[in-house]
Amino acid sequence: MSRRLDGEQGSVSAFVAVIALGLVMIAGLVYDGGQILAAQATVRDLAANAARAGAQEIDLNALRADGIPLLDPDRATDAAYAYLQRNGADGNVTVDGTSITVTATIRQDMRILPVPDRDVRATDTATATAGLDEGDAASG
């Protein structure tokens, strides 16, 4: 027969509550941490693809006149910003001659972990350079 001690009533409930809280925190680390890593990979792709979109906007008049594939600054900037906007990102774009640099930022909400701001910003920068492939120049 088992004998119950009066001073231990409810001690299992407190233990289970503490363990359950710990398990929720671990689940939060796994889920929210995975979401943050995914956001960082996404923002890296967005910055690179926005830079590629802008690098396609070559100033054809300068190319025909000098053979130098300079970017059209206004069109390259507009193309990069349009790509970021279509994909829900903010960012900055800088065009310098034949290169474009894009810094993209996205916001990732924290769903489980109790952090003060409940969101994280992921930011990455990519640069693309306009140019001609050797095969393109020889065939044209």
C-alpha positions in Angstrom: 0.0 0.0 0.0 1.1 3.5 -0.7 1.1 6.2 1.9 0.6 9.8 0.9 2.5 12.5 2.7 0.5 15.6 3.3 3.4 18.0 2.5 3.9 16.8 -1.1 0.4 17.4 -2.5 0.7 19.3 -5.8 4.5 18.9 -6.1 4.1 16.9 -9.3 1.9 19.6 -10.8 4.6 22.2 -10.3 7.2 19.9 -11.8 5.1 19.3 -14.9 4.4 23.0 -15.3 8.1 23.9 -15.2 9.0 21.1 -17.6 6.1 22.1 -20.0 7.3 25.7 -20.0 10.9 24.5 -20.8 9.6 22.4 -23.7 7.6 25.4 -25.1 10.8 27.5 -24.9 12.8 24.8 -26.7 10.1 24.6 -29.4 10.2 28.3 -29.7 13.9 28.3 -30.2 13.6 25.7 -32.9 10.7 27.2 -34.7 11.6 30.9 -34.4 15.3 30.2 -35.0 14.4 28.3 -38.1 12.3 31.2 -39.3 15.1 33.6 -38.7 17.5 31.5 -40.7 15.0 31.2 -43.5 14.5 35.0 -43.5 18.3 35.5 -43.8 18.5 33.2 -46.8 15.5 34.9 -48.4 16.9 38.4 -47.9 20.2 37.2 -49.4 18.4 36.0 -52.5 16.3 39.1 -52.7 19.4 41.4 -52.6 21.2 39.4 -55.3 18.2 39.1 -57.6 17.4 42.8 -57.2 21.0 43.6 -58.1 20.7 41.3 -61.2 17.5 43.0 -62.2 19.2 46.4 -62.0 22.4 45.2 -63.8 20.3 44.4 -66.9 19.5 48.0 -67.4 22.4 49.0 -69.6 22.7 52.4 -71.2 22.5 51.3 -74.8 23.6 54.7 -76.2 26.8 54.6 -74.1 27.3 51.0 -75.2 27.0 51.8 -78.8 29.1 54.9 -78.6 32.0 53.7 -76.5 31.5 49.9 -76.2 31.3 50.3 -72.4 28.3 48.7 -70.7 27.5 51.5 -68.3 24.2 51.2 -66.4 21.4 53.7 -66.9 21.2 54.8 -63.2 17.5 55.7 -63.2 16.3 52.6 -64.9 18.7 50.3 -62.9 17.5 51.9 -59.6 13.9 51.6 -60.6 14.3 48.0 -61.6 16.0 47.0 -58.4 13.4 48.9 -56.2 10.5 47.3 -58.2 11.9 43.8 -57.6 12.3 44.5 -53.9 8.8 45.9 -53.7 7.2 43.0 -55.6 8.8 40.6 -53.0 7.8 42.6 -49.9 11.3 43.9 -49.0 12.7 47.3 -48.3 16.1 48.4 -49.3 18.7 50.8 -50.6 20.1 50.9 -54.1 23.4 52.5 -55.3 24.5 52.7 -58.9 28.1 53.5 -59.8 29.0 53.2 -63.4 28.9 49.5 -64.3 27.9 48.2 -60.9 24.8 48.3 -58.7 24.7 47.5 -55.0 21.5 46.6 -53.3 20.9 46.3 -49.6 17.6 44.5 -48.9 15.8 44.2 -45.5 12.8 42.1 -44.5 11.0 41.7 -41.2 10.5 38.3 -39.6 7.9 38.0 -36.7 8.8 36.0 -33.7 5.8 33.7 -33.1 6.7 31.7 -30.0 9.7 33.2 -28.1 8.8 36.1 -25.7 11.2 38.7 -27.0 10.4 42.4 -26.4 10.0 43.6 -30.1 8.6 40.3 -31.3 10.2 40.8 -34.7 13.7 40.6 -36.3 15.0 42.4 -39.3 17.2 40.4 -41.7 19.5 42.5 -44.0 22.0 41.6 -46.7 23.9 43.4 -49.5 24.7 42.2 -53.0 26.5 43.8 -55.9 26.2 43.0 -59.6 28.3 44.4 -62.5 27.0 45.0 -66.0 29.1 43.5 -68.7 29.1 41.5 -71.9 29.9 37.8 -72.2 32.7 37.1 -74.6 30.4 35.0 -76.7 27.9 37.9 -77.0 30.6 40.3 -78.3 31.9 37.8 -80.9 28.5 36.8 -82.2 27.1 40.3 -82.6 
